[in-house]
Amino acid sequence: MTGQGVRWTADQVLALAPDAASRKAGSKLGTAGCWSGTGSSDDGAVWGLCGGGAGTPYRTVVDVADASGPACGCSCPSRKFPCAHALGLLLLRADDVSAVPRGEAPVWAQEWISGRRKRARGTEAGAGASSGSASGAGDPAAARRRAERRAERITAGVTELEQRLGDLLRDGLAGAEQAGYGLWEETAARMVDAQAPGLASRARELGAVPSSGPAWPVRLLEECALLHLLDRGWLRRERLPDPLAATVRSRVGLPASPDGPPVRDRWLVLAQYDTADARLTTRRVWLYGAESDRTVLVLSYGAGGRAPELALPVGMALEAEVSAYPGAETGRRRVALGKRFTPPAPTGVRPTGVTTSMAAVRYGEALRDDPWLESVPVTLERVVPVPDGDSWQLADADADSALPLAPAARGRPGLWRLVALAGGAPVTVFGECGHRGFTPLTAWPSGPGPAVPLC
């Protein structure tokens, strides 16, 4: 299928937005009155001029046929990816394909498209050449010494963290409320010095628990127990089975490279959403393999306020290779996205669904291999969103069981989109199932119809 034939829905376009502000701004720009000189080509390029605040129109071009898909270029100063102008142009095309008629690209658009595709071919060729020589690069002895020094620093940090946890329990949990967030921020800084960013992140999370609502001491004790378990796992990592030891190293914060064999499949883009702190934006992209019946996670990052560049339209599929990162077998869901053979295109594929009871069992089984696991990806089949007091739950249409929605999901606009899509009838819902409940991310109607992003 050519790029011209791949027409995305408005929901799929908005799922690419890096944040709510971009979705709002892009929606305002998705009308014909904002654009001039629009056009598209048979090979998947879309371009147009959007009026700018300084009187000079912004030049926007999107390559929807890029296998990394989509690639966007714009003369606006935005650091977000895609920018609001790229979203607006794609929304215009989604609403009315005649608004971006087929034609010959102007010089400025053609130069960007040619340069982009040439760089993509060069990057692929360079990656292939470097992979053959990577095994012999560097000094193995020096790398081993660096790894040993870092392990020593982490061990010192873990020992100090254990002392602080012991002091907290001896003095009583009420002291954590009086000490405030500063105590845990200092602890996190010490873990950063010890080169254990995973421990630093968990220490910061502990600081937010005191005074966070009813039963906070119980939650604090549970989180302290999990952190203590991780500390003990690191100190005794040599005695652990290899998959669990790899999970401990990952949770502590040691970097890892994908070590699984490449798996080629037709991957359906299940969901995409961002989480951010002051230093880093993390994009989570869930994929489902149509042939392997496997759900995997791709992480990408953006530093310094920039959105990650990887953006894939929810509900479409692309043929690509992925390689798994090390870890416990049930936790080997994180993968690296490798060579892409086709751009994202519409598909009728849906993930295999389970009941709410089976979803809870899957999470319990996964905890045996990774006790620090927050949630697992699950597709629920034939469920109905129903009120549950002040909250909501997803109830099985054919059984007397249900899963409560996670607190964070109750206030999102996606909840009302899900309720409207269902209309009281069973739907298929993909999301994350964990100890806080179920977080819906994407839904499909009971009959034919495209995926509806909920995040």
C-alpha positions as CSV (number, residue, x, y, z in Angstrom):
1,M,0.0,0.0,0.0
2,T,1.3,3.4,-0.9
3,G,1.7,6.2,1.6
4,Q,-1.2,8.1,-0.2
5,G,-3.5,5.1,0.6
6,V,-2.7,5.2,4.3
7,R,-5.3,7.5,5.8
8,W,-5.2,7.9,9.5
9,T,-8.2,8.6,11.8
10,A,-8.2,11.7,14.0
11,D,-7.8,9.5,17.1
12,Q,-4.7,7.9,15.6
13,V,-3.2,11.3,14.8
14,L,-4.0,12.7,18.2
15,A,-2.4,9.7,19.8
16,L,1.0,10.9,18.4
17,A,0.8,14.2,20.4
18,P,3.4,14.5,23.1
19,D,1.1,16.1,25.6
20,A,-2.4,17.5,26.1
21,A,-1.4,21.1,25.1
22,S,-0.1,19.8,21.7
23,R,-3.4,17.9,21.2
24,K,-5.4,21.0,21.8
25,A,-3.2,23.2,19.6
26,G,-3.1,20.6,16.9
27,S,-6.9,20.3,16.9
28,K,-7.3,24.1,16.4
29,L,-4.9,23.9,13.4
30,G,-6.7,21.0,11.7
31,T,-9.0,23.2,9.6
32,A,-8.6,24.3,6.0
33,G,-8.7,28.0,7.0
34,C,-5.3,27.6,8.7
35,W,-3.5,26.2,5.6
36,S,-2.4,27.1,2.1
37,G,-0.3,25.3,-0.4
38,T,-1.2,21.8,0.9
39,G,-0.5,18.7,-1.0
40,S,0.5,15.0,-0.9
41,S,2.4,12.5,-3.0
42,D,1.9,8.9,-3.8
43,D,5.0,8.0,-1.8
44,G,3.5,9.2,1.5
45,A,4.6,12.8,1.9
46,V,2.2,15.5,3.1
47,W,3.0,19.3,3.1
48,G,1.5,22.7,3.7
49,L,2.0,26.3,4.8
50,C,0.4,27.4,8.1
51,G,0.1,31.0,9.0
52,G,2.7,32.1,11.7
53,G,2.5,34.8,14.3
54,A,5.3,36.8,12.6
55,G,3.5,36.9,9.2
56,T,5.7,34.3,7.6
57,P,3.9,31.0,7.2
58,Y,5.5,27.9,8.8
59,R,6.6,25.2,6.3
60,T,5.4,21.8,7.5
61,V,6.0,18.5,5.9
62,V,5.3,14.9,7.2
63,D,6.5,11.7,5.7
64,V,3.8,9.2,6.7
65,A,5.6,6.4,4.7
66,D,8.7,6.5,6.8
67,A,9.3,3.1,8.4
68,S,10.2,4.9,11.7
69,G,6.9,6.7,11.1
70,P,6.0,9.4,10.9
71,A,8.8,11.8,10.2
72,C,8.0,15.5,10.6
73,G,9.7,18.7,9.7
74,C,8.5,22.2,10.5
75,S,10.1,25.7,10.4
76,C,8.3,26.6,13.7
77,P,10.5,27.0,16.9
78,S,8.7,24.2,18.8
79,R,10.9,21.6,20.5
80,K,8.0,19.1,20.7
81,F,7.7,16.1,18.3
82,P,5.4,16.1,16.5
83,C,4.7,19.8,16.7
84,A,1.2,21.2,16.7
85,H,1.5,22.2,13.0
86,A,2.4,18.6,12.0
87,L,-0.6,17.3,14.0
88,G,-2.9,19.9,12.5
89,L,-1.8,19.0,8.9
90,L,-2.5,15.3,9.6
91,L,-5.8,16.1,11.2
92,L,-6.8,18.1,8.2
93,R,-6.0,15.1,6.0
94,A,-7.8,12.7,8.3
95,D,-11.0,14.9,8.1
96,D,-10.9,15.5,4.3
97,V,-8.3,13.9,2.1
98,S,-9.3,16.3,-0.7
99,A,-7.9,19.1,1.4
100,V,-4.4,17.8,0.7
101,P,-4.7,16.9,-3.0
102,R,-2.1,14.9,-4.8
103,G,0.6,16.9,-6.6
104,E,4.2,17.7,-7.0
105,A,6.0,18.7,-3.8
106,P,7.4,22.3,-3.7
107,V,11.2,22.6,-3.6
108,W,11.4,23.2,0.1
109,A,9.4,20.1,0.9
110,Q,11.2,17.9,-1.7
111,E,14.6,18.9,-0.2
112,W,13.5,17.9,3.3
113,I,11.9,14.6,2.1
114,S,15.0,13.7,0.0
115,G,17.4,14.6,2.8
116,R,15.4,12.7,5.4
117,R,15.3,9.5,3.4
118,K,18.9,9.8,2.4
119,R,19.9,10.1,6.1
120,A,17.7,7.2,7.0
121,R,19.4,5.0,4.4
122,G,22.8,6.1,5.7
123,T,21.9,5.4,9.3
124,E,20.7,1.9,8.4
125,A,23.9,1.2,6.4
126,G,26.0,2.5,9.2
127,A,24.3,0.4,11.8
128,G,24.8,-2.7,9.7
129,A,28.5,-1.9,9.3
130,S,29.1,-1.1,13.0
131,S,27.3,-4.3,14.2
132,G,30.0,-6.5,12.6
133,S,32.8,-4.7,14.4
134,A,31.1,-3.9,17.7
135,S,32.2,-7.2,19.3
136,G,35.8,-6.3,18.9
137,A,35.6,-2.6,19.9
138,G,36.9,-1.3,23.2
139,D,39.1,-2.9,25.9
140,P,37.3,-5.8,27.6
141,A,39.6,-5.6,30.6
142,A,39.0,-1.9,31.1
143,A,35.2,-2.4,30.7
144,R,35.3,-5.1,33.4
145,R,37.2,-2.8,35.8
146,R,34.6,0.0,35.2
147,A,31.8,-2.5,35.9
148,E,33.5,-3.7,39.1
149,R,34.0,-0.1,40.4
150,R,30.4,0.7,39.7
151,A,29.2,-2.4,41.5
152,E,31.3,-1.4,44.5
153,R,29.7,2.0,44.6
154,I,26.2,0.5,44.3
155,T,26.9,-1.9,47.1
156,A,28.0,1.0,49.3
157,G,24.8,2.9,48.5
158,V,22.7,-0.2,49.1
159,T,24.3,-0.7,52.5
160,E,23.6,3.0,53.4
161,L,20.0,2.6,52.3
162,E,19.5,-0.4,54.4
163,Q,20.7,1.5,57.4
164,R,18.3,4.3,56.7
165,L,15.4,1.9,56.3
166,G,16.4,0.3,59.6
167,D,16.5,3.7,61.4
168,L,13.0,4.5,60.0
169,L,11.5,1.3,61.4
170,R,13.2,1.6,64.8
171,D,12.1,5.2,65.2
172,G,8.6,4.5,64.0
173,L,6.8,5.5,60.7
174,A,5.4,8.6,62.3
175,G,8.9,10.1,62.1
176,A,8.7,9.9,58.3
177,E,5.8,12.3,58.3
178,Q,7.6,14.8,60.5
179,A,10.8,14.6,58.6
180,G,9.1,15.5,55.3
181,Y,10.2,15.0,51.7
182,G,13.7,16.4,52.3
183,L,14.9,13.2,54.0
184,W,14.0,11.1,51.0
185,E,15.4,13.6,48.5
186,E,18.7,13.5,50.4
187,T,18.6,9.7,50.3
188,A,17.9,9.8,46.5
189,A,20.8,12.1,46.0
190,R,23.1,9.6,47.8
191,M,21.8,6.8,45.5
192,V,22.6,9.0,42.5
193,D,26.1,9.4,43.8
194,A,26.3,5.6,44.1
195,Q,25.3,5.3,40.4
196,A,22.0,3.5,41.3
197,P,19.3,5.6,39.6
198,G,16.7,2.9,40.1
199,L,17.1,3.1,43.9
200,A,17.1,6.9,43.7
201,S,13.7,6.8,42.0
202,R,12.2,4.5,44.5
203,A,13.6,6.6,47.4
204,R,11.9,9.7,45.9
205,E,8.6,7.8,45.6
206,L,8.8,7.0,49.3
207,G,8.9,10.7,50.1
208,A,5.5,11.1,48.5
209,V,3.7,8.5,50.6
210,P,3.5,10.1,54.1
211,S,0.3,12.2,54.5
212,S,-0.9,11.0,51.1
213,G,-4.3,9.9,52.4
214,P,-5.8,7.2,54.7
215,A,-3.7,4.2,55.5
216,W,-0.5,5.9,54.2
217,P,1.6,4.1,56.9
218,V,0.6,0.7,55.4
219,R,1.6,1.8,52.0
220,L,4.9,3.2,53.3
221,L,5.6,-0.1,55.0
222,E,4.8,-2.0,51.9
223,E,7.1,0.2,49.7
224,C,9.9,-0.1,52.3
225,A,9.6,-3.9,52.3
226,L,9.9,-3.9,48.5
227,L,12.9,-1.6,48.6
228,H,14.5,-3.8,51.3
229,L,13.9,-6.9,49.1
230,L,15.6,-5.2,46.2
231,D,18.6,-4.3,48.4
232,R,18.9,-7.9,49.6
233,G,18.6,-9.1,46.0
234,W,21.5,-6.9,45.0
235,L,23.7,-8.0,47.9
236,R,23.0,-11.6,47.1
237,R,22.8,-11.4,43.3
238,E,25.5,-14.0,42.7
239,R,23.2,-16.6,44.3
240,L,20.1,-15.7,42.2
241,P,19.0,-17.5,39.0
242,D,20.3,-15.6,36.0
243,P,17.0,-14.2,34.9
244,L,16.1,-12.9,38.4
245,A,19.7,-11.5,38.8
246,A,19.2,-9.6,35.5
247,T,15.9,-8.2,36.8
248,V,17.6,-7.0,40.0
249,R,20.3,-5.3,38.1
250,S,17.7,-3.6,35.9
251,R,15.7,-2.5,38.9
252,V,18.7,-1.0,40.6
253,G,19.4,1.0,37.5
254,L,22.3,-0.7,35.7
255,P,22.0,-0.3,31.9
256,A,21.5,-3.3,29.7
257,S,21.5,-4.1,26.0
258,P,19.0,-6.2,24.2
259,D,20.3,-9.8,24.1
260,G,17.4,-11.7,22.6
261,P,17.3,-12.9,19.0
262,P,15.5,-10.6,16.5
263,V,11.8,-11.5,16.2
264,R,10.2,-10.3,12.9
265,D,6.4,-9.9,13.0
266,R,3.6,-7.7,12.0
267,W,3.4,-5.4,15.1
268,L,0.1,-3.7,16.0
269,V,0.6,-0.4,17.8
270,L,-1.6,-0.9,20.9
271,A,-0.9,2.2,22.9
272,Q,1.5,5.2,23.3
273,Y,1.8,7.6,26.2
274,D,4.4,9.8,27.9
275,T,5.5,10.3,31.5
276,A,7.8,13.1,32.5
277,D,9.8,14.6,35.3
278,A,12.1,17.6,35.5
279,R,14.9,15.8,33.6
280,L,13.5,13.3,31.3
281,T,10.4,12.4,29.2
282,T,9.8,8.7,28.8
283,R,7.5,7.4,26.0
284,R,6.0,4.0,26.4
285,V,4.8,2.2,23.2
286,W,3.0,-1.1,23.5
287,L,3.1,-3.4,20.5
288,Y,1.3,-6.7,19.7
289,G,2.8,-9.3,17.4
290,A,0.1,-10.8,15.1
291,E,1.9,-14.0,14.5
292,S,3.8,-14.4,17.8
293,D,0.8,-13.4,19.9
294,R,3.2,-11.5,22.1
295,T,2.8,-8.0,23.7
296,V,6.1,-6.0,24.1
297,L,7.1,-2.6,25.3
298,V,9.4,-0.1,23.5
299,L,10.8,2.8,25.6
300,S,12.2,6.0,24.1
301,Y,13.4,9.1,25.9
302,G,13.6,12.8,25.4
303,A,15.9,15.0,27.6
304,G,15.8,18.7,28.4
305,G,12.1,19.2,27.8
306,R,12.2,17.5,24.3
307,A,9.6,14.9,23.4
308,P,11.0,11.5,22.3
309,E,11.2,11.2,18.5
310,L,9.7,7.7,18.3
311,A,6.0,8.2,17.4
312,L,3.8,5.4,16.1
313,P,0.0,5.8,15.3
314,V,-2.2,3.7,17.6
315,G,-4.3,1.1,15.8
316,M,-1.9,0.7,12.8
317,A,0.6,-2.1,12.2
318,L,4.1,-2.2,10.8
319,E,6.4,-5.1,9.9
320,A,9.6,-4.9,12.0
321,E,12.1,-6.8,14.1
322,V,12.4,-6.5,17.9
323,S,15.0,-7.8,20.3
324,A,14.3,-8.5,24.0
325,Y,16.2,-7.0,27.0
326,P,17.5,-9.4,29.7
327,G,15.3,-10.2,32.7
328,A,13.0,-12.7,34.1
329,E,11.2,-14.7,31.4
330,T,7.7,-13.4,32.2
331,G,9.2,-9.9,32.4
332,R,11.0,-9.9,29.1
333,R,8.5,-7.6,27.6
334,R,10.8,-4.6,27.0
335,V,12.4,-4.8,23.6
336,A,14.5,-2.7,21.3
337,L,12.8,-1.8,18.0
338,G,15.1,-2.8,15.2
339,K,14.8,-2.8,11.4
340,R,11.5,-1.7,10.1
341,F,10.4,-3.1,6.8
342,T,7.1,-1.3,6.2
343,P,5.6,2.0,7.4
344,P,2.5,1.9,9.8
345,A,-0.6,1.0,7.9
346,P,-4.3,0.2,8.8
347,T,-5.0,-3.3,10.0
348,G,-7.9,-5.4,11.1
349,V,-5.7,-7.2,13.7
350,R,-6.8,-7.2,17.3
351,P,-4.9,-8.6,20.3
352,T,-6.1,-11.8,21.9
353,G,-8.3,-11.1,24.9
354,V,-8.8,-12.7,28.3
355,T,-11.3,-12.4,31.1
356,T,-10.8,-10.1,34.1
357,S,-10.1,-13.2,36.3
358,M,-7.4,-14.3,34.0
359,A,-5.9,-10.8,33.9
360,A,-5.5,-10.9,37.7
361,V,-3.9,-14.3,37.6
362,R,-1.4,-13.1,35.0
363,Y,-0.3,-10.3,37.2
364,G,0.1,-12.6,40.2
365,E,2.2,-15.0,38.1
366,A,4.4,-12.2,36.9
367,L,5.1,-11.0,40.5
368,R,6.7,-14.4,41.2
369,D,9.5,-13.5,38.8
370,D,9.6,-9.8,39.4
371,P,8.2,-8.7,42.8
372,W,8.7,-5.0,41.9
373,L,6.5,-5.2,38.8
374,E,3.9,-2.4,38.8
375,S,1.6,-3.9,36.2
376,V,1.4,-6.2,33.2
377,P,-0.1,-5.6,29.7
378,V,-3.5,-7.2,29.3
379,T,-6.3,-7.2,26.7
380,L,-9.7,-7.7,28.2
381,E,-12.4,-9.2,26.0
382,R,-16.1,-8.5,26.3
383,V,-16.1,-6.2,29.2
384,V,-18.5,-3.4,30.1
385,P,-17.5,-0.2,32.0
386,V,-19.9,0.2,34.9
387,P,-20.0,2.6,37.9
388,D,-18.8,1.3,41.2
389,G,-19.8,3.9,43.9
390,D,-17.5,6.8,43.3
391,S,-15.3,4.8,41.0
392,W,-15.6,2.6,37.9
393,Q,-14.9,-1.0,37.0
394,L,-14.7,-3.2,33.9
395,A,-17.2,-6.0,34.4
396,D,-17.1,-9.3,32.4
397,A,-20.2,-9.5,30.2
398,D,-20.3,-13.3,30.5
399,A,-19.1,-13.9,34.1
400,D,-19.6,-12.5,37.6
401,S,-16.2,-10.8,37.9
402,A,-14.7,-7.3,37.4
403,L,-11.5,-5.3,37.7
404,P,-11.6,-1.8,39.3
405,L,-10.1,1.0,37.4
406,A,-6.8,2.5,38.8
407,P,-7.3,5.8,40.6
408,A,-5.3,7.7,38.0
409,A,-7.6,6.5,35.2
410,R,-10.8,7.7,36.8
411,G,-10.2,11.4,36.1
412,R,-9.0,11.1,32.5
413,P,-11.1,12.0,29.5
414,G,-10.3,8.6,28.1
415,L,-12.7,7.1,30.7
416,W,-15.7,8.9,29.1
417,R,-14.5,8.0,25.6
418,L,-14.6,4.4,26.7
419,V,-18.0,4.7,28.3
420,A,-19.3,6.4,25.1
421,L,-17.8,3.7,22.9
422,A,-19.3,0.9,24.9
423,G,-22.8,2.4,25.3
424,G,-23.6,-0.4,27.7
425,A,-22.4,-3.1,25.3
426,P,-19.3,-5.3,25.6
427,V,-16.0,-3.9,24.2
428,T,-12.4,-5.0,23.9
429,V,-10.0,-3.0,26.1
430,F,-6.2,-3.0,26.2
431,G,-4.4,-1.6,29.3
432,E,-2.1,-2.2,32.2
433,C,-3.3,-4.4,35.1
434,G,-1.5,-4.0,38.5
435,H,-2.0,-3.7,42.2
436,R,-3.7,-0.3,41.9
437,G,-6.3,-1.6,39.4
438,F,-6.7,-1.5,35.6
439,T,-5.6,1.4,33.5
440,P,-7.4,1.4,30.1
441,L,-5.2,2.6,27.2
442,T,-7.0,1.6,24.0
443,A,-10.4,0.1,23.1
444,W,-12.2,-1.5,20.2
445,P,-16.0,-1.7,19.6
446,S,-17.8,-5.0,19.7
447,G,-18.3,-5.0,15.9
448,P,-15.9,-3.8,13.2
449,G,-14.2,-0.5,13.8
450,P,-10.8,1.2,14.4
451,A,-9.0,1.3,17.7
452,V,-9.8,4.2,20.0
453,P,-6.9,5.6,22.0
454,L,-7.9,6.4,25.6
455,C,-4.6,8.0,26.9
